[in-house]
Amino acid sequence: MDAHGLHLLLLTFIFAMYFLVLAYLRGRRMSFGAFAFWGLVAMLLPAFGPFFVIAIRPGNLTARPR
């Protein structure tokens, strides 16, 4: 694999993790400001930001209907 392929793989991983965090944050109850803050943390720390957000578990879990 050449450098271009590795770069593409890294970008794919970063975008996949970012969308994973957005899906995770959607299930949490928090204000828009808090949602935007945690989304920015995930985006500004590309490799480790999503892991931090999921590990910290901001907000409260929303109740899911049965």
PDBQT receptor file of N, H, CA, C and O in Angstrom, charges set to zero:
ATOM      1  N   MET A   1       0.859  -1.180   0.000  1.00  0.00    +0.000 N 
ATOM      2  CA  MET A   1       0.000   0.000   0.000  1.00  0.00    +0.000 C 
ATOM      3  C   MET A   1       0.898   1.233   0.000  1.00  0.00    +0.000 C 
ATOM      4  O   MET A   1       1.853   1.318   0.772  1.00  0.00    +0.000 OA
ATOM      5  N   ASP A   2       0.590   2.159  -0.848  1.00  0.00    +0.000 N 
ATOM      6  H   ASP A   2      -0.186   2.091  -1.475  1.00  0.00    +0.000 HD
ATOM      7  CA  ASP A   2       1.393   3.376  -0.938  1.00  0.00    +0.000 C 
ATOM      8  C   ASP A   2       0.866   4.443   0.024  1.00  0.00    +0.000 C 
ATOM      9  O   ASP A   2      -0.107   4.225   0.745  1.00  0.00    +0.000 OA
ATOM     10  N   ALA A   3       1.532   5.600   0.017  1.00  0.00    +0.000 N 
ATOM     11  H   ALA A   3       2.323   5.777  -0.569  1.00  0.00    +0.000 HD
ATOM     12  CA  ALA A   3       1.175   6.682   0.938  1.00  0.00    +0.000 C 
ATOM     13  C   ALA A   3      -0.234   7.210   0.674  1.00  0.00    +0.000 C 
ATOM     14  O   ALA A   3      -0.940   7.586   1.610  1.00  0.00    +0.000 OA
ATOM     15  N   HIS A   4      -0.642   7.241  -0.580  1.00  0.00    +0.000 N 
ATOM     16  H   HIS A   4      -0.068   6.936  -1.340  1.00  0.00    +0.000 HD
ATOM     17  CA  HIS A   4      -1.986   7.734  -0.912  1.00  0.00    +0.000 C 
ATOM     18  C   HIS A   4      -3.054   6.801  -0.323  1.00  0.00    +0.000 C 
ATOM     19  O   HIS A   4      -4.064   7.271   0.201  1.00  0.00    +0.000 OA
ATOM     20  N   GLY A   5      -2.840   5.513  -0.407  1.00  0.00    +0.000 N 
ATOM     21  H   GLY A   5      -2.020   5.132  -0.834  1.00  0.00    +0.000 HD
ATOM     22  CA  GLY A   5      -3.790   4.550   0.149  1.00  0.00    +0.000 C 
ATOM     23  C   GLY A   5      -3.885   4.643   1.661  1.00  0.00    +0.000 C 
ATOM     24  O   GLY A   5      -4.977   4.545   2.222  1.00  0.00    +0.000 OA
ATOM     25  N   LEU A   6      -2.744   4.832   2.329  1.00  0.00    +0.000 N 
ATOM     26  H   LEU A   6      -1.858   4.912   1.873  1.00  0.00    +0.000 HD
ATOM     27  CA  LEU A   6      -2.762   4.979   3.785  1.00  0.00    +0.000 C 
ATOM     28  C   LEU A   6      -3.459   6.263   4.210  1.00  0.00    +0.000 C 
ATOM     29  O   LEU A   6      -4.179   6.280   5.209  1.00  0.00    +0.000 OA
ATOM     30  N   HIS A   7      -3.250   7.334   3.460  1.00  0.00    +0.000 N 
ATOM     31  H   HIS A   7      -2.665   7.320   2.649  1.00  0.00    +0.000 HD
ATOM     32  CA  HIS A   7      -3.912   8.602   3.761  1.00  0.00    +0.000 C 
ATOM     33  C   HIS A   7      -5.425   8.460   3.624  1.00  0.00    +0.000 C 
ATOM     34  O   HIS A   7      -6.181   8.949   4.464  1.00  0.00    +0.000 OA
ATOM     35  N   LEU A   8      -5.855   7.796   2.576  1.00  0.00    +0.000 N 
ATOM     36  H   LEU A   8      -5.241   7.399   1.894  1.00  0.00    +0.000 HD
ATOM     37  CA  LEU A   8      -7.278   7.564   2.367  1.00  0.00    +0.000 C 
ATOM     38  C   LEU A   8      -7.867   6.696   3.479  1.00  0.00    +0.000 C 
ATOM     39  O   LEU A   8      -8.979   6.946   3.944  1.00  0.00    +0.000 OA
ATOM     40  N   LEU A   9      -7.126   5.684   3.901  1.00  0.00    +0.000 N 
ATOM     41  H   LEU A   9      -6.223   5.480   3.523  1.00  0.00    +0.000 HD
ATOM     42  CA  LEU A   9      -7.578   4.821   4.993  1.00  0.00    +0.000 C 
ATOM     43  C   LEU A   9      -7.701   5.600   6.306  1.00  0.00    +0.000 C 
ATOM     44  O   LEU A   9      -8.662   5.410   7.052  1.00  0.00    +0.000 OA
ATOM     45  N   LEU A  10      -6.737   6.470   6.588  1.00  0.00    +0.000 N 
ATOM     46  H   LEU A  10      -5.956   6.625   5.982  1.00  0.00    +0.000 HD
ATOM     47  CA  LEU A  10      -6.785   7.284   7.799  1.00  0.00    +0.000 C 
ATOM     48  C   LEU A  10      -7.969   8.244   7.777  1.00  0.00    +0.000 C 
ATOM     49  O   LEU A  10      -8.668   8.383   8.781  1.00  0.00    +0.000 OA
ATOM     50  N   LEU A  11      -8.204   8.903   6.651  1.00  0.00    +0.000 N 
ATOM     51  H   LEU A  11      -7.636   8.790   5.836  1.00  0.00    +0.000 HD
ATOM     52  CA  LEU A  11      -9.340   9.821   6.542  1.00  0.00    +0.000 C 
ATOM     53  C   LEU A  11     -10.670   9.080   6.689  1.00  0.00    +0.000 C 
ATOM     54  O   LEU A  11     -11.598   9.590   7.317  1.00  0.00    +0.000 OA
ATOM     55  N   THR A  12     -10.763   7.896   6.119  1.00  0.00    +0.000 N 
ATOM     56  H   THR A  12     -10.009   7.482   5.609  1.00  0.00    +0.000 HD
ATOM     57  CA  THR A  12     -11.978   7.091   6.252  1.00  0.00    +0.000 C 
ATOM     58  C   THR A  12     -12.217   6.735   7.712  1.00  0.00    +0.000 C 
ATOM     59  O   THR A  12     -13.348   6.807   8.191  1.00  0.00    +0.000 OA
ATOM     60  N   PHE A  13     -11.161   6.352   8.421  1.00  0.00    +0.000 N 
ATOM     61  H   PHE A  13     -10.242   6.293   8.032  1.00  0.00    +0.000 HD
ATOM     62  CA  PHE A  13     -11.278   6.012   9.840  1.00  0.00    +0.000 C 
ATOM     63  C   PHE A  13     -11.728   7.217  10.656  1.00  0.00    +0.000 C 
ATOM     64  O   PHE A  13     -12.595   7.090  11.520  1.00  0.00    +0.000 OA
ATOM     65  N   ILE A  14     -11.146   8.385  10.390  1.00  0.00    +0.000 N 
ATOM     66  H   ILE A  14     -10.442   8.488   9.688  1.00  0.00    +0.000 HD
ATOM     67  CA  ILE A  14     -11.491   9.590  11.149  1.00  0.00    +0.000 C 
ATOM     68  C   ILE A  14     -12.956   9.965  10.929  1.00  0.00    +0.000 C 
ATOM     69  O   ILE A  14     -13.664  10.277  11.887  1.00  0.00    +0.000 OA
ATOM     70  N   PHE A  15     -13.416   9.938   9.678  1.00  0.00    +0.000 N 
ATOM     71  H   PHE A  15     -12.841   9.684   8.900  1.00  0.00    +0.000 HD
ATOM     72  CA  PHE A  15     -14.819  10.269   9.411  1.00  0.00    +0.000 C 
ATOM     73  C   PHE A  15     -15.771   9.238  10.011  1.00  0.00    +0.000 C 
ATOM     74  O   PHE A  15     -16.834   9.602  10.513  1.00  0.00    +0.000 OA
ATOM     75  N   ALA A  16     -15.411   7.976   9.965  1.00  0.00    +0.000 N 
ATOM     76  H   ALA A  16     -14.548   7.680   9.556  1.00  0.00    +0.000 HD
ATOM     77  CA  ALA A  16     -16.258   6.935  10.552  1.00  0.00    +0.000 C 
ATOM     78  C   ALA A  16     -16.365   7.121  12.060  1.00  0.00    +0.000 C 
ATOM     79  O   ALA A  16     -17.452   6.984  12.620  1.00  0.00    +0.000 OA
ATOM     80  N   MET A  17     -15.268   7.427  12.720  1.00  0.00    +0.000 N 
ATOM     81  H   MET A  17     -14.384   7.538  12.265  1.00  0.00    +0.000 HD
ATOM     82  CA  MET A  17     -15.304   7.654  14.166  1.00  0.00    +0.000 C 
ATOM     83  C   MET A  17     -16.115   8.898  14.507  1.00  0.00    +0.000 C 
ATOM     84  O   MET A  17     -16.838   8.911  15.503  1.00  0.00    +0.000 OA
ATOM     85  N   TYR A  18     -16.003   9.946  13.691  1.00  0.00    +0.000 N 
ATOM     86  H   TYR A  18     -15.416   9.936  12.881  1.00  0.00    +0.000 HD
ATOM     87  CA  TYR A  18     -16.756  11.161  13.948  1.00  0.00    +0.000 C 
ATOM     88  C   TYR A  18     -18.260  10.904  13.838  1.00  0.00    +0.000 C 
ATOM     89  O   TYR A  18     -19.030  11.379  14.673  1.00  0.00    +0.000 OA
ATOM     90  N   PHE A  19     -18.682  10.161  12.823  1.00  0.00    +0.000 N 
ATOM     91  H   PHE A  19     -18.057   9.775  12.145  1.00  0.00    +0.000 HD
ATOM     92  CA  PHE A  19     -20.107   9.848  12.686  1.00  0.00    +0.000 C 
ATOM     93  C   PHE A  19     -20.584   8.908  13.782  1.00  0.00    +0.000 C 
ATOM     94  O   PHE A  19     -21.745   8.971  14.188  1.00  0.00    +0.000 OA
ATOM     95  N   LEU A  20     -19.715   8.050  14.262  1.00  0.00    +0.000 N 
ATOM     96  H   LEU A  20     -18.773   7.999  13.933  1.00  0.00    +0.000 HD
ATOM     97  CA  LEU A  20     -20.054   7.191  15.400  1.00  0.00    +0.000 C 
ATOM     98  C   LEU A  20     -20.329   8.031  16.641  1.00  0.00    +0.000 C 
ATOM     99  O   LEU A  20     -21.281   7.768  17.376  1.00  0.00    +0.000 OA
ATOM    100  N   VAL A  21     -19.494   9.043  16.874  1.00  0.00    +0.000 N 
ATOM    101  H   VAL A  21     -18.721   9.256  16.277  1.00  0.00    +0.000 HD
ATOM    102  CA  VAL A  21     -19.699   9.923  18.033  1.00  0.00    +0.000 C 
ATOM    103  C   VAL A  21     -20.987  10.721  17.882  1.00  0.00    +0.000 C 
ATOM    104  O   VAL A  21     -21.721  10.887  18.856  1.00  0.00    +0.000 OA
ATOM    105  N   LEU A  22     -21.276  11.214  16.691  1.00  0.00    +0.000 N 
ATOM    106  H   LEU A  22     -20.680  11.079  15.900  1.00  0.00    +0.000 HD
ATOM    107  CA  LEU A  22     -22.526  11.958  16.501  1.00  0.00    +0.000 C 
ATOM    108  C   LEU A  22     -23.741  11.069  16.758  1.00  0.00    +0.000 C 
ATOM    109  O   LEU A  22     -24.723  11.518  17.349  1.00  0.00    +0.000 OA
ATOM    110  N   ALA A  23     -23.682   9.821  16.322  1.00  0.00    +0.000 N 
ATOM    111  H   ALA A  23     -22.885   9.456  15.842  1.00  0.00    +0.000 HD
ATOM    112  CA  ALA A  23     -24.778   8.891  16.596  1.00  0.00    +0.000 C 
ATOM    113  C   ALA A  23     -24.881   8.615  18.092  1.00  0.00    +0.000 C 
ATOM    114  O   ALA A  23     -25.984   8.500  18.628  1.00  0.00    +0.000 OA
ATOM    115  N   TYR A  24     -23.742   8.508  18.765  1.00  0.00    +0.000 N 
ATOM    116  H   TYR A  24     -22.846   8.601  18.330  1.00  0.00    +0.000 HD
ATOM    117  CA  TYR A  24     -23.735   8.284  20.210  1.00  0.00    +0.000 C 
ATOM    118  C   TYR A  24     -24.324   9.484  20.943  1.00  0.00    +0.000 C 
ATOM    119  O   TYR A  24     -25.143   9.322  21.847  1.00  0.00    +0.000 OA
ATOM    120  N   LEU A  25     -23.908  10.689  20.552  1.00  0.00    +0.000 N 
ATOM    121  H   LEU A  25     -23.243  10.821  19.817  1.00  0.00    +0.000 HD
ATOM    122  CA  LEU A  25     -24.398  11.893  21.229  1.00  0.00    +0.000 C 
ATOM    123  C   LEU A  25     -25.881  12.127  20.980  1.00  0.00    +0.000 C 
ATOM    124  O   LEU A  25     -26.553  12.734  21.814  1.00  0.00    +0.000 OA
ATOM    125  N   ARG A  26     -26.405  11.662  19.858  1.00  0.00    +0.000 N 
ATOM    126  H   ARG A  26     -25.859  11.169  19.180  1.00  0.00    +0.000 HD
ATOM    127  CA  ARG A  26     -27.839  11.813  19.585  1.00  0.00    +0.000 C 
ATOM    128  C   ARG A  26     -28.680  11.089  20.617  1.00  0.00    +0.000 C 
ATOM    129  O   ARG A  26     -29.804  11.502  20.904  1.00  0.00    +0.000 OA
ATOM    130  N   GLY A  27     -28.155  10.027  21.172  1.00  0.00    +0.000 N 
ATOM    131  H   GLY A  27     -27.242   9.692  20.940  1.00  0.00    +0.000 HD
ATOM    132  CA  GLY A  27     -28.895   9.257  22.163  1.00  0.00    +0.000 C 
ATOM    133  C   GLY A  27     -28.752   9.783  23.576  1.00  0.00    +0.000 C 
ATOM    134  O   GLY A  27     -29.273   9.179  24.513  1.00  0.00    +0.000 OA
ATOM    135  N   ARG A  28     -28.062  10.887  23.747  1.00  0.00    +0.000 N 
ATOM    136  H   ARG A  28     -27.638  11.378  22.986  1.00  0.00    +0.000 HD
ATOM    137  CA  ARG A  28     -27.866  11.483  25.070  1.00  0.00    +0.000 C 
ATOM    138  C   ARG A  28     -28.718  12.740  25.203  1.00  0.00    +0.000 C 
ATOM    139  O   ARG A  28     -28.934  13.445  24.217  1.00  0.00    +0.000 OA
ATOM    140  N   ARG A  29     -29.199  13.026  26.397  1.00  0.00    +0.000 N 
ATOM    141  H   ARG A  29     -29.023  12.453  27.198  1.00  0.00    +0.000 HD
ATOM    142  CA  ARG A  29     -30.002  14.223  26.647  1.00  0.00    +0.000 C 
ATOM    143  C   ARG A  29     -29.075  15.335  27.123  1.00  0.00    +0.000 C 
ATOM    144  O   ARG A  29     -28.501  15.258  28.209  1.00  0.00    +0.000 OA
ATOM    145  N   MET A  30     -28.937  16.371  26.296  1.00  0.00    +0.000 N 
ATOM    146  H   MET A  30     -29.404  16.434  25.414  1.00  0.00    +0.000 HD
ATOM    147  CA  MET A  30     -28.099  17.516  26.651  1.00  0.00    +0.000 C 
ATOM    148  C   MET A  30     -28.517  18.715  25.820  1.00  0.00    +0.000 C 
ATOM    149  O   MET A  30     -29.239  18.579  24.832  1.00  0.00    +0.000 OA
ATOM    150  N   SER A  31     -28.062  19.875  26.223  1.00  0.00    +0.000 N 
ATOM    151  H   SER A  31     -27.476  19.985  27.025  1.00  0.00    +0.000 HD
ATOM    152  CA  SER A  31     -28.402  21.094  25.495  1.00  0.00    +0.000 C 
ATOM    153  C   SER A  31     -27.658  21.127  24.160  1.00  0.00    +0.000 C 
ATOM    154  O   SER A  31     -26.716  20.367  23.932  1.00  0.00    +0.000 OA
ATOM    155  N   PHE A  32     -28.108  22.029  23.287  1.00  0.00    +0.000 N 
ATOM    156  H   PHE A  32     -28.872  22.647  23.472  1.00  0.00    +0.000 HD
ATOM    157  CA  PHE A  32     -27.446  22.154  21.987  1.00  0.00    +0.000 C 
ATOM    158  C   PHE A  32     -26.001  22.606  22.156  1.00  0.00    +0.000 C 
ATOM    159  O   PHE A  32     -25.117  22.157  21.426  1.00  0.00    +0.000 OA
ATOM    160  N   GLY A  33     -25.761  23.488  23.112  1.00  0.00    +0.000 N 
ATOM    161  H   GLY A  33     -26.479  23.853  23.705  1.00  0.00    +0.000 HD
ATOM    162  CA  GLY A  33     -24.399  23.960  23.358  1.00  0.00    +0.000 C 
ATOM    163  C   GLY A  33     -23.477  22.832  23.778  1.00  0.00    +0.000 C 
ATOM    164  O   GLY A  33     -22.338  22.749  23.318  1.00  0.00    +0.000 OA
ATOM    165  N   ALA A  34     -23.970  21.958  24.657  1.00  0.00    +0.000 N 
ATOM    166  H   ALA A  34     -24.895  22.026  25.031  1.00  0.00    +0.000 HD
ATOM    167  CA  ALA A  34     -23.167  20.821  25.093  1.00  0.00    +0.000 C 
ATOM    168  C   ALA A  34     -22.936  19.851  23.936  1.00  0.00    +0.000 C 
ATOM    169  O   ALA A  34     -21.840  19.314  23.779  1.00  0.00    +0.000 OA
ATOM    170  N   PHE A  35     -23.972  19.631  23.128  1.00  0.00    +0.000 N 
ATOM    171  H   PHE A  35     -24.863  20.068  23.256  1.00  0.00    +0.000 HD
ATOM    172  CA  PHE A  35     -23.837  18.759  21.962  1.00  0.00    +0.000 C 
ATOM    173  C   PHE A  35     -22.787  19.317  21.007  1.00  0.00    +0.000 C 
ATOM    174  O   PHE A  35     -21.947  18.573  20.500  1.00  0.00    +0.000 OA
ATOM    175  N   ALA A  36     -22.832  20.630  20.760  1.00  0.00    +0.000 N 
ATOM    176  H   ALA A  36     -23.514  21.235  21.171  1.00  0.00    +0.000 HD
ATOM    177  CA  ALA A  36     -21.867  21.268  19.860  1.00  0.00    +0.000 C 
ATOM    178  C   ALA A  36     -20.454  21.192  20.440  1.00  0.00    +0.000 C 
ATOM    179  O   ALA A  36     -19.495  20.950  19.707  1.00  0.00    +0.000 OA
ATOM    180  N   PHE A  37     -20.323  21.398  21.757  1.00  0.00    +0.000 N 
ATOM    181  H   PHE A  37     -21.102  21.595  22.352  1.00  0.00    +0.000 HD
ATOM    182  CA  PHE A  37     -19.006  21.323  22.392  1.00  0.00    +0.000 C 
ATOM    183  C   PHE A  37     -18.396  19.940  22.239  1.00  0.00    +0.000 C 
ATOM    184  O   PHE A  37     -17.239  19.813  21.837  1.00  0.00    +0.000 OA
ATOM    185  N   TRP A  38     -19.162  18.901  22.556  1.00  0.00    +0.000 N 
ATOM    186  H   TRP A  38     -20.102  19.005  22.883  1.00  0.00    +0.000 HD
ATOM    187  CA  TRP A  38     -18.621  17.544  22.465  1.00  0.00    +0.000 C 
ATOM    188  C   TRP A  38     -18.377  17.134  21.021  1.00  0.00    +0.000 C 
ATOM    189  O   TRP A  38     -17.459  16.363  20.741  1.00  0.00    +0.000 OA
ATOM    190  N   GLY A  39     -19.184  17.639  20.110  1.00  0.00    +0.000 N 
ATOM    191  H   GLY A  39     -19.929  18.265  20.337  1.00  0.00    +0.000 HD
ATOM    192  CA  GLY A  39     -18.926  17.385  18.697  1.00  0.00    +0.000 C 
ATOM    193  C   GLY A  39     -17.627  18.028  18.237  1.00  0.00    +0.000 C 
ATOM    194  O   GLY A  39     -16.879  17.440  17.456  1.00  0.00    +0.000 OA
ATOM    195  N   LEU A  40     -17.357  19.248  18.724  1.00  0.00    +0.000 N 
ATOM    196  H   LEU A  40     -17.965  19.726  19.358  1.00  0.00    +0.000 HD
ATOM    197  CA  LEU A  40     -16.106  19.913  18.388  1.00  0.00    +0.000 C 
ATOM    198  C   LEU A  40     -14.909  19.212  19.017  1.00  0.00    +0.000 C 
ATOM    199  O   LEU A  40     -13.852  19.121  18.393  1.00  0.00    +0.000 OA
ATOM    200  N   VAL A  41     -15.057  18.719  20.232  1.00  0.00    +0.000 N 
ATOM    201  H   VAL A  41     -15.916  18.793  20.739  1.00  0.00    +0.000 HD
ATOM    202  CA  VAL A  41     -13.967  17.959  20.853  1.00  0.00    +0.000 C 
ATOM    203  C   VAL A  41     -13.632  16.750  19.993  1.00  0.00    +0.000 C 
ATOM    204  O   VAL A  41     -12.460  16.464  19.748  1.00  0.00    +0.000 OA
ATOM    205  N   ALA A  42     -14.649  16.048  19.539  1.00  0.00    +0.000 N 
ATOM    206  H   ALA A  42     -15.601  16.280  19.738  1.00  0.00    +0.000 HD
ATOM    207  CA  ALA A  42     -14.419  14.870  18.697  1.00  0.00    +0.000 C 
ATOM    208  C   ALA A  42     -13.774  15.256  17.376  1.00  0.00    +0.000 C 
ATOM    209  O   ALA A  42     -12.950  14.508  16.849  1.00  0.00    +0.000 OA
ATOM    210  N   MET A  43     -14.134  16.411  16.834  1.00  0.00    +0.000 N 
ATOM    211  H   MET A  43     -14.803  17.019  17.262  1.00  0.00    +0.000 HD
ATOM    212  CA  MET A  43     -13.611  16.812  15.535  1.00  0.00    +0.000 C 
ATOM    213  C   MET A  43     -12.204  17.405  15.644  1.00  0.00    +0.000 C 
ATOM    214  O   MET A  43     -11.376  17.182  14.761  1.00  0.00    +0.000 OA
ATOM    215  N   LEU A  44     -11.923  18.155  16.710  1.00  0.00    +0.000 N 
ATOM    216  H   LEU A  44     -12.596  18.336  17.427  1.00  0.00    +0.000 HD
ATOM    217  CA  LEU A  44     -10.627  18.809  16.835  1.00  0.00    +0.000 C 
ATOM    218  C   LEU A  44      -9.526  17.865  17.311  1.00  0.00    +0.000 C 
ATOM    219  O   LEU A  44      -8.346  18.141  17.094  1.00  0.00    +0.000 OA
ATOM    220  N   LEU A  45      -9.885  16.781  17.942  1.00  0.00    +0.000 N 
ATOM    221  H   LEU A  45     -10.844  16.557  18.118  1.00  0.00    +0.000 HD
ATOM    222  CA  LEU A  45      -8.920  15.755  18.329  1.00  0.00    +0.000 C 
ATOM    223  C   LEU A  45      -9.212  14.527  17.479  1.00  0.00    +0.000 C 
ATOM    224  O   LEU A  45      -9.854  13.592  17.958  1.00  0.00    +0.000 OA
ATOM    225  N   PRO A  46      -8.759  14.507  16.236  1.00  0.00    +0.000 N 
ATOM    226  CA  PRO A  46      -9.248  13.531  15.265  1.00  0.00    +0.000 C 
ATOM    227  C   PRO A  46      -9.102  12.070  15.661  1.00  0.00    +0.000 C 
ATOM    228  O   PRO A  46     -10.055  11.307  15.503  1.00  0.00    +0.000 OA
ATOM    229  N   ALA A  47      -7.972  11.659  16.160  1.00  0.00    +0.000 N 
ATOM    230  H   ALA A  47      -7.198  12.279  16.289  1.00  0.00    +0.000 HD
ATOM    231  CA  ALA A  47      -7.791  10.232  16.424  1.00  0.00    +0.000 C 
ATOM    232  C   ALA A  47      -8.360   9.819  17.777  1.00  0.00    +0.000 C 
ATOM    233  O   ALA A  47      -8.931   8.735  17.895  1.00  0.00    +0.000 OA
ATOM    234  N   PHE A  48      -8.217  10.659  18.796  1.00  0.00    +0.000 N 
ATOM    235  H   PHE A  48      -7.753  11.540  18.700  1.00  0.00    +0.000 HD
ATOM    236  CA  PHE A  48      -8.615  10.268  20.141  1.00  0.00    +0.000 C 
ATOM    237  C   PHE A  48      -9.875  10.955  20.644  1.00  0.00    +0.000 C 
ATOM    238  O   PHE A  48     -10.444  10.515  21.644  1.00  0.00    +0.000 OA
ATOM    239  N   GLY A  49     -10.328  12.008  19.995  1.00  0.00    +0.000 N 
ATOM    240  H   GLY A  49      -9.867  12.365  19.183  1.00  0.00    +0.000 HD
ATOM    241  CA  GLY A  49     -11.519  12.733  20.422  1.00  0.00    +0.000 C 
ATOM    242  C   GLY A  49     -12.754  11.863  20.557  1.00  0.00    +0.000 C 
ATOM    243  O   GLY A  49     -13.431  11.939  21.583  1.00  0.00    +0.000 OA
ATOM    244  N   PRO A  50     -13.082  11.033  19.559  1.00  0.00    +0.000 N 
ATOM    245  CA  PRO A  50     -14.259  10.168  19.700  1.00  0.00    +0.000 C 
ATOM    246  C   PRO A  50     -14.169   9.209  20.879  1.00  0.00    +0.000 C 
ATOM    247  O   PRO A  50     -15.170   8.944  21.544  1.00  0.00    +0.000 OA
ATOM    248  N   PHE A  51     -12.982   8.693  21.138  1.00  0.00    +0.000 N 
ATOM    249  H   PHE A  51     -12.168   8.909  20.598  1.00  0.00    +0.000 HD
ATOM    250  CA  PHE A  51     -12.814   7.796  22.284  1.00  0.00    +0.000 C 
ATOM    251  C   PHE A  51     -13.038   8.543  23.602  1.00  0.00    +0.000 C 
ATOM    252  O   PHE A  51     -13.658   8.012  24.523  1.00  0.00    +0.000 OA
ATOM    253  N   PHE A  52     -12.525   9.788  23.688  1.00  0.00    +0.000 N 
ATOM    254  H   PHE A  52     -12.021  10.220  22.939  1.00  0.00    +0.000 HD
ATOM    255  CA  PHE A  52     -12.735  10.595  24.892  1.00  0.00    +0.000 C 
ATOM    256  C   PHE A  52     -14.207  10.871  25.124  1.00  0.00    +0.000 C 
ATOM    257  O   PHE A  52     -14.692  10.742  26.249  1.00  0.00    +0.000 OA
ATOM    258  N   VAL A  53     -14.921  11.245  24.081  1.00  0.00    +0.000 N 
ATOM    259  H   VAL A  53     -14.527  11.349  23.168  1.00  0.00    +0.000 HD
ATOM    260  CA  VAL A  53     -16.341  11.587  24.215  1.00  0.00    +0.000 C 
ATOM    261  C   VAL A  53     -17.138  10.374  24.683  1.00  0.00    +0.000 C 
ATOM    262  O   VAL A  53     -17.973  10.497  25.579  1.00  0.00    +0.000 OA
ATOM    263  N   ILE A  54     -16.897   9.220  24.101  1.00  0.00    +0.000 N 
ATOM    264  H   ILE A  54     -16.219   9.120  23.373  1.00  0.00    +0.000 HD
ATOM    265  CA  ILE A  54     -17.642   8.023  24.492  1.00  0.00    +0.000 C 
ATOM    266  C   ILE A  54     -17.246   7.574  25.895  1.00  0.00    +0.000 C 
ATOM    267  O   ILE A  54     -18.097   7.094  26.644  1.00  0.00    +0.000 OA
ATOM    268  N   ALA A  55     -15.983   7.719  26.267  1.00  0.00    +0.000 N 
ATOM    269  H   ALA A  55     -15.292   8.109  25.658  1.00  0.00    +0.000 HD
ATOM    270  CA  ALA A  55     -15.527   7.312  27.600  1.00  0.00    +0.000 C 
ATOM    271  C   ALA A  55     -16.089   8.223  28.692  1.00  0.00    +0.000 C 
ATOM    272  O   ALA A  55     -16.412   7.749  29.781  1.00  0.00    +0.000 OA
ATOM    273  N   ILE A  56     -16.209   9.514  28.417  1.00  0.00    +0.000 N 
ATOM    274  H   ILE A  56     -15.947   9.899  27.533  1.00  0.00    +0.000 HD
ATOM    275  CA  ILE A  56     -16.695  10.465  29.423  1.00  0.00    +0.000 C 
ATOM    276  C   ILE A  56     -18.207  10.364  29.592  1.00  0.00    +0.000 C 
ATOM    277  O   ILE A  56     -18.721  10.660  30.671  1.00  0.00    +0.000 OA
ATOM    278  N   ARG A  57     -18.920   9.958  28.564  1.00  0.00    +0.000 N 
ATOM    279  H   ARG A  57     -18.502   9.718  27.688  1.00  0.00    +0.000 HD
ATOM    280  CA  ARG A  57     -20.389   9.809  28.569  1.00  0.00    +0.000 C 
ATOM    281  C   ARG A  57     -21.110  11.076  29.022  1.00  0.00    +0.000 C 
ATOM    282  O   ARG A  57     -21.753  11.077  30.072  1.00  0.00    +0.000 OA
ATOM    283  N   PRO A  58     -21.010  12.159  28.239  1.00  0.00    +0.000 N 
ATOM    284  CA  PRO A  58     -21.673  13.409  28.646  1.00  0.00    +0.000 C 
ATOM    285  C   PRO A  58     -23.185  13.294  28.569  1.00  0.00    +0.000 C 
ATOM    286  O   PRO A  58     -23.724  12.494  27.805  1.00  0.00    +0.000 OA
ATOM    287  N   GLY A  59     -23.865  14.115  29.379  1.00  0.00    +0.000 N 
ATOM    288  H   GLY A  59     -23.427  14.765  30.000  1.00  0.00    +0.000 HD
ATOM    289  CA  GLY A  59     -25.334  14.143  29.370  1.00  0.00    +0.000 C 
ATOM    290  C   GLY A  59     -25.930  12.899  29.993  1.00  0.00    +0.000 C 
ATOM    291  O   GLY A  59     -25.213  12.038  30.502  1.00  0.00    +0.000 OA
ATOM    292  N   ASN A  60     -27.248  12.814  29.947  1.00  0.00    +0.000 N 
ATOM    293  H   ASN A  60     -27.830  13.514  29.533  1.00  0.00    +0.000 HD
ATOM    294  CA  ASN A  60     -27.975  11.660  30.468  1.00  0.00    +0.000 C 
ATOM    295  C   ASN A  60     -28.486  10.824  29.317  1.00  0.00    +0.000 C 
ATOM    296  O   ASN A  60     -28.763  11.342  28.235  1.00  0.00    +0.000 OA
ATOM    297  N   LEU A  61     -28.608   9.543  29.550  1.00  0.00    +0.000 N 
ATOM    298  H   LEU A  61     -28.383   9.122  30.429  1.00  0.00    +0.000 HD
ATOM    299  CA  LEU A  61     -29.130   8.649  28.534  1.00  0.00    +0.000 C 
ATOM    300  C   LEU A  61     -30.623   8.916  28.346  1.00  0.00    +0.000 C 
ATOM    301  O   LEU A  61     -31.363   9.001  29.326  1.00  0.00    +0.000 OA
ATOM    302  N   THR A  62     -31.067   9.048  27.107  1.00  0.00    +0.000 N 
ATOM    303  H   THR A  62     -30.466   8.979  26.311  1.00  0.00    +0.000 HD
ATOM    304  CA  THR A  62     -32.484   9.269  26.854  1.00  0.00    +0.000 C 
ATOM    305  C   THR A  62     -33.244   7.964  27.014  1.00  0.00    +0.000 C 
ATOM    306  O   THR A  62     -32.732   6.893  26.691  1.00  0.00    +0.000 OA
ATOM    307  N   ALA A  63     -34.454   8.060  27.509  1.00  0.00    +0.000 N 
ATOM    308  H   ALA A  63     -34.870   8.931  27.771  1.00  0.00    +0.000 HD
ATOM    309  CA  ALA A  63     -35.279   6.863  27.685  1.00  0.00    +0.000 C 
ATOM    310  C   ALA A  63     -35.784   6.409  26.320  1.00  0.00    +0.000 C 
ATOM    311  O   ALA A  63     -36.311   7.210  25.549  1.00  0.00    +0.000 OA
ATOM    312  N   ARG A  64     -35.626   5.157  26.034  1.00  0.00    +0.000 N 
ATOM    313  H   ARG A  64     -35.198   4.506  26.660  1.00  0.00    +0.000 HD
ATOM    314  CA  ARG A  64     -36.112   4.609  24.765  1.00  0.00    +0.000 C 
ATOM    315  C   ARG A  64     -37.457   3.941  24.997  1.00  0.00    +0.000 C 
ATOM    316  O   ARG A  64     -37.625   3.194  25.960  1.00  0.00    +0.000 OA
ATOM    317  N   PRO A  65     -38.421   4.210  24.111  1.00  0.00    +0.000 N 
ATOM    318  CA  PRO A  65     -39.731   3.565  24.284  1.00  0.00    +0.000 C 
ATOM    319  C   PRO A  65     -39.644   2.052  24.042  1.00  0.00    +0.000 C 
ATOM    320  O   PRO A  65     -38.875   1.575  23.207  1.00  0.00    +0.000 OA
ATOM    321  N   ARG A  66     -40.449   1.333  24.792  1.00  0.00    +0.000 N 
ATOM    322  H   ARG A  66     -41.074   1.720  25.471  1.00  0.00    +0.000 HD
ATOM    323  CA  ARG A  66     -40.444  -0.143  24.656  1.00  0.00    +0.000 C 
ATOM    324  C   ARG A  66     -41.498  -0.601  23.710  1.00  0.00    +0.000 C 
ATOM    325  O   ARG A  66     -41.638  -1.802  23.476  1.00  0.00    +0.000 OA
TER     326      ARG A  66
